Amino acid sequence: MAATAFHQAFGTLRSRDCVTHSGLKHENGSASFKLISKSSKLDISFLNRGTYCSRKRSFILVQASASQTTVSDPVSTPSNGKTTESKKKSSEAALILIRHGESMWNEKNLFTGCVDVPLTEKGVEEAIEAGKRISNIPIDMIYTSALIRAQMTAMLAMTEHRRKKVPIILHNESERAKSWSQIFSEETKKQCVPVVTAWQLNERMYGELQGLNKQETADRYGAEQVHEWRRSYDIPPPNGESLEMCAERAVAYFKEYIEPQLLSGKNVMIAAHGNSLRSIIMYLDKLTSQEVISLELSTGIPMLYISKEGRFIRRGSPVAPTEAGVYAYTKGLAQYRQKLDEMLQS
Ligand SMILES: O=C(O)[C@H](O)COP(=O)(O)O
């Protein structure tokens, strides 16, 4: 009924819908309404530019801003169905980190950095394989960089997730983009996972090395110099970013936008890059600038952390969807896996 009432709220409601309105004041020639559907207690707020006939209890809504719905947004509700509020005290959440699958410039052994290249066929396969490995782990939100190779990896991985929710890239780059990409069905929103793209998670900018062949560069400048540019903490490549500079944006973004989601109990996947993820792992694992030098990330291999009361516990890389170990780590993961099994067997 809820969906029906909500859906018809965009057409002409009939009195049988028992929709009453406790209209708020007119603002600037429009009125926003709080529609209370007696049957489903569905509480919807609209920005209404149409007319309404309260005596007939019928509403002709020209436009509604679903972003004003006051229904708890099921898309961002943690996988165990609890609202963000009730999860505020949550003790744990899963964090999955995944470096993009092999890119076309990885294949050519070129420095890529912030150049926006796609995956190779092998990279696509790696992303799908990664999706299989995390297919039983709850994912309530996805963050990717602004680069296509990370976004492709996230979307392909989600094709393998057993919950079959649809990853939806959020478009908030303008009011029009936000308005035109709205979803006007609460039922549909429940079947989606919001994907936030952030340039702060981009690969480190490799400056004047971007597009150069890594071996040729080592031949020209010496293997030691190139290793220093690639793996030192605070020495940038020519007119590029050091890992430290990359961390200043990537870790800052993680702390400001992603960590609060984890603390509220939302399970998160981040699909990003070798160095932006190295900088985040340095923060999660409390690595020194010396220790991070030896940290290498393979393409398309998911890594699982458990966020617990502000701490991050690295749990390795799920080898297979049924790997018992992954679910032994926390009760929540085990319960989610069991719920999935039951849902898919019914
Ligand atoms: O940007 C690149 O070239 C790769 O994604 C990472 O390169 P690196 O492993 O040399 O840092």
The ligand as a Gaussian input file, in Angstrom:
#p B3LYP/6-31G(d) Opt

LIG

0 1
 O       49.034000       5.442000     -11.690000
 C       49.616000       4.414000     -12.041000
 O       50.489000       4.329000     -12.899000
 C       49.234000       3.133000     -11.304000
 O       47.909000       3.102000     -11.060000
 C       49.973000       3.055000     -10.023000
 O       51.234000       3.205000     -10.366000
 P       52.363000       2.825000      -9.324000
 O       52.089000       1.428000      -8.871000
 O       53.613000       3.001000     -10.122000
 O       52.215000       3.824000      -8.201000

